[in-house]
């Protein structure tokens, strides 16, 4: 039976850093408050002329190299973002051309911070149906370009990054074992596109409609339950228990969310890999960036079972259990 397996991952973060001292210089906040309430110390920020597709190309090239395939072997490029360069063309098409994936179809999708689990779930469907052999899933966001730097409740949270994975057909039974996606359509996190809505614009400190606004407390409550419960369900469906899981890589939004979710899961901190302190919340790329770091550090061995779990705007959630 054909399964879908991640055979290469890659991450990219831009050079420029906004540390907590910089955040103190632009809004009424403190290093102490940010660390105590979020766990974040630094965020990487794209250059003025560096956009989502530029970062996505860099992460994709690393994933392709690590997978040991050629760009021509890729059948499909899918890209998850909430900060596209263009409404059209899709960022995936720009990446497809830039990396030389000349035989690939390409499209974008939007599941906000749940984008990586959503992407590997989409890739798996194309692979197990026999339609495609190699799918590039890439998540990239320049959240800094959509951040309201007058709003201290959101601007301390976000950074920029890209993360990519090659998902390929596997016949050895390992790979993506189970996934679950969900949505509740709640407008607790918004950034407006064409829609005009005075009430929404009023909520923003800067009154700039394209910036991200969020009901922080409501999102936190949702996130803890969604991440813990979805993880448990995919583990159950896979016929596994938490004892079988070597590592959990959650969406890296806020240390308090991760910590509460871990407690609800009933696992210990040493099973969880975090990059939150140095990158903050980089949307859908949090999970693949952390995954590629964990792989590089040798923290994931062949045969290990790992859980990837995220939540985000939509509101959406997604969980996956994989055998590496
Ligand atoms: N520095 C100092 N004080 C602050 C800051 C700050 N950076 N931000 C908020 N405060 C203040 C508030 O104004 C409030 O003051 P008040 O009591 O005088 O009104 C006080 O701190 C408490 O505010 P809360 O919002 O209740 O603080 P909370 O403990 O909830 O932390 C936070 C806020 C960090 C935003 C938290 O709610 C959170 O992390 N929520 C989830 C965010 C998230 O995970 N989003 C993910 C999705 S993003 C995406 O999809 C792109």
Boltz pocket constraint, residues with backbone or C-beta under 6 A from the ligand:
constraints:
  - pocket:
      binder: B
      contacts: [[A, 28], [A, 29], [A, 30], [A, 33], [A, 34], [A, 37], [A, 38], [A, 112], [A, 113], [A, 152], [A, 153], [A, 154], [A, 156], [A, 189], [A, 212], [A, 214], [A, 215], [A, 216], [A, 217], [A, 219], [A, 220], [A, 223], [A, 253], [A, 254], [A, 257], [A, 281], [A, 283], [A, 311], [A, 312], [A, 313]]
      max_distance: 6.0
